[in-house]
Amino acid sequence: LPLFSYTSILSKREANESRCVQNKFIGSNGISTTVKKTTFSKDSKNLIYIGRLDIQGVLMQREYGRIIWSMFLHGDINHIFNNMVILFFLGAMIEKEIGHNWLLLAYLLSGIGGNLVSLAVKIMNADMVGSIGASGAVFGLDGVLLALILFSGKQMPDVTPSRVILMIVLSIYNGFSGVNIDNAAHLGGLFTGFLIGIIICIKDRIKELF
């Protein structure tokens, strides 16, 4: 349902827009998923060696890079398909509004922010289960879009605050109604992206003044 909402609401805006950065994200996630399935499919526990986010790997083994690496790993085709289709449409729209560099920064920082929140929740709950996926980063782009709609003063055809909020609510509901979903990463990424979006709006307003 959230995927349908994204594609139906955002598809009108993706035509003829630049897709430089988000296409690279899609390619990177696709390659990492292919490697995982072809090389490690015999034993899913081997995910721990290539970067899933868990307490053991990050805190006990001090492999802090997992906070980043886990963003580029996915469990199966459905997992990566849902994330990358949303990124395809949403990334094209946001990249046009804020540029390649800010999209790159927003995506990566949202993913990291989401994973840090996820890790904190795992520690509080003594949850040793690992997590992977780009959902936190994708939710971060939701946050960026919401901030742009609310504070930038720019008009985006077919995109309104109510529609963006509806998409976010549907996505959050889908997460909490599902199983084996890292909702902490989703909410952490959303909040991080929203803050980045506010920073971008402030930067643009200051630039207009001077």
N, C-alpha and C positions, 0 to 999 in steps of 0.2 A: 504493500500500500504506500509506504513512504517513497519507494522507488518510482512508482507511477506518478505520484504527486510531483516529484522533482522533474521528471522528464516531460510531463504535460505542461507544467508551468514555465519551465526554463527553456524548452526546446526552441521557441520562437526567437530567442536572443542569441543562440549559439552560431547561427549561420554567418559565414564570412568573417568570424572573429578569430583573433590570434589564439593559437593553442600551443605555443612553444613550450612553456614550462610544464603545463599539466600533462601534455603528451609524454614528456620525459618521465614524469611520475608514473604514468600508466605503464610505460615500458619497463621501468625499474621494478615495479611491483610484479609485473607479468613474468619477468625473467627470474626473480627470486622465487616465485611460486612454482615455476617450471623446474628449477633446480631442486627445490624441496621435494616435489612429487617424484622426480626421476631418480634422485640420489638417495633420499631418505625415507621413501614411502614404506619400506619394509618394517620400519620401527619408528613410530611417531615420537618416541622418547628422544630420538636424535635431534629433535628440534632444539633441545637445550644447548646443543653444541653450535648451532648456527644463529642463535639470538633471540629466543623467546624471552619475554619479560616475566621474571619470577624472583622471589626472595632469594632462593639459593644462588642463582646466577649473579644477581646484582650485588647482594650484600655479602654472601658467604664467599663467593669466588671473586668478588670485586671486578666483575666484568660490566663496568658502567656503560659501555657502548651498547649494551642490550636495550637501553632506553631509546636509542635511535634505531638499531638494527631491526627491532621487532616490528617497526612500522612497515617494513618492506617484505614481511613474511605473511602468507595467508594459508589457511588450513585446507581449502579446496577451491574448485572453480567457482562455485556459487558465492563463496566469501569474497573473492577478488572481483568477480563480475559485478556484484552489488556496489562495492566501493568505487570501482573504476568507472562505471556508467554515470554515477552521481558526479564523480570528479570530472568526467568529460564535459558535462553540461555546465556544472557550477564553476569549474575552473576557468572555462572559456569566458564566462560572463565577468568574473572577478578580475581576471587577468587584463581584460580590456579597461576596467575601471582604475586599477591600481598599478598595473605594469608587471613585467616579468619578475623583477627583483623582489618586490613586496609580496607577490604571490608565493615565491619560493620561501621567503622568510616566514610568512604566515603559516604555510603548510608545515614546515619543519618545526617551528616553535609550538604550533598547536599540537602536533604529534608528541613532541617532547613533554609539553605541559600535561597532556592527557595521560601519558605514561607515568609521569611523576605522581599525579593524583591516584592513578591505579595502583602504583607501588605503595603509596601511603595507606590506601585502604587495605591492601593485602597484608601489610605489616600490622595494622590495627586488628584485623580479623584473624591473624596468624594463618592466612590462606597461602598454601604452598603451590597452588595451581598456577601454571604459566598462561600467558596470553600473547596473542600476536594479531597483527592487522593494522590497516591504515585508517580505521574508523575514527579514531581520535583526531587525526589530521583533517579528515573530511568534515567532521563536526566543527572543527575550527574554522573552516571556510564558511560554514553556516553562520557562525558567530561574526565573522568579518562582514558578510553580506547584511546581516541584521544591523550591525553598527553603521554601515554605509547608508542603508535605507533610512535609519532614524536620525543620523547626525550630519551626513555629508551635504545635504541640501540638493543633491543631484536627483534628477528625475530618471527613473528606469522604467521604460514601457513594459507593461504586463507584470511588473514586480512591485508589490505593495507590502507594507509592514505586516498586514494581516495574513497575507499568503506565505511570507517567509516564516512567521511565527507558527502558522499551521503546519508547514513542512517540518519545522523543528519539533513541535509537539508530537506529530505522528511518528517521527523517527525515534524520539525518546520512548514513546509508548511501545513501539515495536521492540525496542531493546529490552524494556522491563517485562514485556509479555513473553519474550523468548527465553531460551535456555543457553547456557554456556556463552553469555555475552558480557563483555566487560563494560558495564554501564558507567563505572567510575571514569574510565578513559574517555568515553563519549562526553560526559559532562565536563571533565577537565579540559578536553580539547575545545569544547564549545565556549567555555568561559575564557580560555586563553585567546582564542580567535576573536572573541568579542572585544577584549582589551586591546588587541592589536588593531582591530578596526577603528576603535576610538582614537588610538594614537595616529593612525593614518588620517582620520578626519581632522584632528587638531593640526597636524602638519600641513594639510592642504589649506586650512583656514588661515594659518599664519603666513603661508606663502601668498595667499590672496591679499593680505594686508600690506605685505612688503614687496 
